[in-house]
Amino acid sequence: MNSVVLAAKYLARKKSRAFLILIVFFVTNVMAFTIISVRQTASEALEDLKQKQPDGFYLDSKYETDPESVIVEGSAISYLSVPHLITDEVIEKIMSVDGVNAYAVHYAFLSGNIFDKNGSPLDLVAYNIPVGQSDAAPIRGVSDSDLYLGTSIKLAAGKHITSDSKRDAMVSIQFAKQNNLDVGDKLKIIKSGDTSGIEVVLSGIYEISEETDETDLSPSELRENFIYVDYDTAVALDDGKQGTISGGFFVDQPDKLTAICTQVQKLDIDWNKYSLFNEADDSVIDVDSVKAVSSQFSVLTAVIILAGFIVITLVLMLQTKMRAKEIGILLSLGFDKSRIVLQHMIEAFIPAGISIASAYFISNYFISSELFTVGSISVSSIQTVTIVQIIIINVCLLIISIWVSGVRILYAAPRVIFERNN
């Protein structure tokens, strides 16, 4: 008779034993699925942090109402808000913190019209909203486009703007294609309300890394129309009337980012004027807490595997002892030990397999719920690699547990087995 059929019949007769094995495996697998999923997510988060170089944080200006900037619309009067500029003194204080090794800054927001070398106006990229008479290209002055914009854009051609750049500009690949521009072309930027303008050279063409739907934005708001220029060019366009409104600060040891940001927050800086945030998600990623979670759940994984092995072995030892006479009879009839072990394994694999399937659905529902959080670790679902790991763990536990629980009886002579159990 087929071994699987024999196993099924045995389990049907010994329902209480089968149910006990099922419950033991179910509890072990639910805990294993949950703990290994958290450990896996924490490990991946740490790996992502290692690959993101350089790592750092941003300092942004807060805005306040300017009583001198008045807008009159009919009988209504409103005031414009202006940013608190980031001074050289603030930058020097942050750069003095141990671990901060580089920075890049962003000049105040500007807008203007872009012309080619022949003086012809260039067209803005537009989607659902057509270009209007008031639309102008957003101009962004940066001291180092690779450092400051490294996570949001990637270079398609040419070179990045650096602190040594003079009269250089970068445009998006969409803007370049629409106006047949190439690296090395000369452009003229005329700020809104001005007439003279400044001539720049197109040093780079970039692609936007982050995919977002901007089809309902006006041309002046589209990132595809952002013109990046070197910091000195932005100052010249604005006659130095404004200044730095954002700065990116980068560290040489990403795993020390949390500690470094804590030091920065203790500096003698008026924090009512500035906001500190991480480039990834508007808050400083707590690398230390992620490491702690990864370490703790690695230990928990080992504990669960060991506890599962002990409990399963004890249950199978009890079952093997109760079947000692049956094993003795089979050995007397000439049955091979490996065949007996295989039969016991199949009998244990059936409830173990059922427990894996049920534990997967219960654990997946639990860890994907809004109530499940482990520090800054967010687990959305159980990964395929975790399922494979659980199956391997179950198979290994069964093989070792069955061998340990049955070795004393299987390798004894049938006569000895009968004598011990009379």
Long-range contacts (C-beta under 8 A, 24 or more apart in sequence): 3-342, 3-343, 3-346, 4-346, 4-350, 6-343, 6-346, 7-343, 7-346, 7-347, 7-349, 7-350, 8-350, 10-347, 11-347, 11-350, 11-351, 17-319, 18-350, 18-351, 19-351, 20-315, 21-312, 21-315, 21-316, 21-319, 21-348, 21-351, 21-352, 22-351, 22-354, 22-355, 24-308, 24-311, 24-312, 24-315, 25-312, 25-351, 25-352, 25-355, 25-356, 25-359, 25-394, 26-355, 26-358, 26-359, 28-304, 28-307, 28-308, 28-311, 28-312, 28-355, 29-355, 29-356, 29-359, 29-360, 29-363, 29-390, 29-394, 30-359, 30-362, 30-363, 31-304, 32-301, 32-304, 32-305, 32-308, 32-359, 32-390, 32-393, 33-359, 33-360, 33-363, 33-364, 33-367, 33-382, 33-386, 33-390, 34-363, 34-366, 34-367, 35-297, 35-300, 35-301, 35-304, 36-297, 36-301, 36-386, 36-389, 36-390, 37-363, 37-367, 37-379, 37-382, 37-383, 37-386, 38-293, 38-297, 38-367, 38-374, 38-377, 38-379, 39-293, 39-294, 39-297, 39-298, 39-300, 39-301, 40-383, 40-385, 40-386, 41-377, 41-378, 41-379, 42-290, 42-291, 42-293, 42-294, 42-297, 42-377, 43-294, 45-290, 45-377, 46-287, 46-290, 46-291, 46-294, 49-254, 49-255, 49-285, 49-287, 49-290, 50-254, 52-151, 52-254, 52-280, 53-254, 54-102, 54-147, 54-150, 54-250, 54-251, 54-252, 54-254, 55-250, 55-251, 55-254, 55-257, 55-279, 56-100, 56-102, 56-248, 56-249, 56-250, 56-251, 56-257, 56-279, 57-248, 57-249, 57-257, 57-260, 57-261, 57-264, 57-276, 57-277, 57-278, 57-279, 57-284, 58-246, 58-247, 58-248, 58-249, 58-276, 58-277, 58-278, 58-279, 59-86, 59-90, 59-94, 59-246, 59-247, 59-249, 59-274, 59-275, 59-276, 60-245, 60-246, 60-274, 60-275, 60-277, 61-85, 61-86, 61-245, 61-246, 61-273, 61-274, 61-275, 62-272, 62-273, 62-274, 62-275, 83-108, 83-245, 84-270, 84-273, 84-274, 85-242, 85-243, 85-244, 85-245, 86-243, 86-244, 86-245, 86-246, 86-247, 86-274, 87-243, 87-244, 90-269, 90-274, 91-244, 91-247, 93-267, 93-268, 93-269, 94-247, 94-249, 94-264, 94-267, 94-269, 95-249, 97-260, 97-263, 97-264, 97-267, 98-260, 98-263, 99-251, 99-252, 99-253, 99-256, 99-259, 99-260, 100-249, 100-250, 100-251, 100-260, 100-264, 101-250, 101-251, 101-252, 102-147, 102-249, 102-250, 103-147, 103-247, 103-248, 103-249, 103-250, 104-142, 104-143, 104-144, 104-145, 104-147, 104-148, 104-247, 104-248, 104-250, 105-142, 105-143, 105-148, 105-231, 105-244, 105-246, 105-247, 105-248, 106-140, 106-141, 106-142, 106-148, 106-244, 106-245, 106-246, 106-247, 106-248, 107-140, 107-141, 107-142, 107-231, 107-234, 107-235, 107-238, 107-242, 107-243, 107-244, 107-245, 108-141, 108-234, 108-238, 108-242, 108-243, 108-244, 108-245, 109-138, 109-139, 109-140, 109-245, 110-138, 110-139, 110-140, 110-141, 110-191, 110-234, 110-237, 110-238, 111-136, 111-137, 111-138, 111-139, 111-191, 111-192, 111-220, 112-136, 112-137, 112-139, 112-189, 112-190, 112-191, 112-192, 112-194, 112-197, 112-227, 112-237, 113-137, 113-189, 113-190, 113-192, 114-187, 114-188, 114-189, 114-227, 115-187, 115-188, 115-189, 115-190, 115-197, 116-179, 116-181, 116-185, 116-186, 116-187, 116-188, 117-185, 117-186, 117-187, 117-188, 119-188, 122-175, 122-179, 122-181, 122-187, 123-178, 123-179, 124-175, 124-219, 124-220, 124-222, 124-225, 125-172, 125-174, 125-175, 125-178, 125-219, 125-222, 125-224, 125-225, 126-219, 126-222, 127-214, 127-215, 127-216, 127-217, 127-222, 128-215, 128-216, 129-216, 129-217, 129-218, 129-219, 130-219, 131-219, 132-218, 132-219, 134-220, 135-218, 135-219, 135-220, 136-192, 136-220, 137-189, 137-220, 137-225, 137-226, 137-227, 138-220, 138-221, 138-225, 138-226, 138-227, 139-189, 139-191, 139-226, 139-227, 139-229, 139-234, 139-237, 140-226, 140-227, 140-228, 140-229, 140-234, 141-228, 141-229, 141-230, 141-231, 141-233, 141-234, 141-235, 141-237, 142-228, 142-229, 142-230, 142-231, 143-230, 143-231, 145-170, 145-204, 145-206, 145-228, 147-248, 147-250, 148-248, 149-206, 149-228, 151-209, 151-279, 151-280, 152-208, 152-209, 152-210, 153-206, 153-207, 153-208, 153-209, 154-206, 154-207, 154-209, 155-204, 155-205, 155-206, 155-207, 156-205, 156-206, 156-207, 157-182, 157-183, 157-204, 157-205, 158-183, 158-202, 158-203, 158-204, 158-205, 159-203, 159-204, 160-203, 160-204, 161-203, 161-204, 161-228, 161-229, 161-230, 162-230, 163-231, 165-203, 165-230, 166-230, 166-232, 166-233, 167-198, 167-199, 167-200, 167-201, 167-230, 167-232, 167-233, 168-200, 168-201, 168-203, 168-204, 168-229, 168-230, 168-233, 169-200, 169-201, 169-202, 169-203, 169-227, 169-228, 169-229, 169-230, 169-233, 170-202, 170-203, 170-204, 170-205, 170-206, 170-227, 170-228, 170-229, 171-202, 171-205, 171-206, 171-227, 171-228, 172-205, 172-206, 172-207, 172-208, 172-223, 172-224, 172-225, 172-226, 173-205, 173-206, 173-207, 174-224, 175-224, 175-225, 175-227, 176-202, 176-205, 181-205, 189-227, 189-229, 189-233, 189-237, 191-237, 191-238, 194-237, 198-233, 198-236, 198-237, 200-229, 200-233, 248-279, 254-287, 255-287, 255-288, 255-291, 256-287, 257-284, 257-285, 257-287, 258-284, 258-285, 258-286, 258-287, 258-288, 258-289, 259-288, 285-376, 286-375, 286-376, 289-375, 289-376, 290-375, 290-376, 290-377, 292-375, 293-374, 293-375, 293-376, 293-377, 297-374, 305-393, 305-397, 308-393, 308-397, 309-397, 309-400, 309-401, 312-397, 312-398, 312-401, 313-400, 313-401, 313-404, 313-405, 316-344, 316-348, 316-401, 316-402, 316-405, 316-406, 317-404, 317-405, 319-405, 320-344, 320-405, 320-406, 320-409, 321-409, 324-409, 324-417, 324-420, 324-421, 325-417, 325-418, 325-421, 327-406, 327-409, 327-410, 327-417, 328-409, 328-414, 328-417, 328-418, 328-421, 329-414, 331-410, 331-413, 331-414, 331-417, 332-414, 337-410, 337-411, 340-406, 340-410, 341-402, 341-403, 341-406, 341-410, 344-402, 344-406, 345-398, 345-399, 345-402, 348-398, 348-401, 348-402, 349-398, 352-394, 352-398, 356-390, 356-391, 356-394, 359-390, 360-387, 360-390
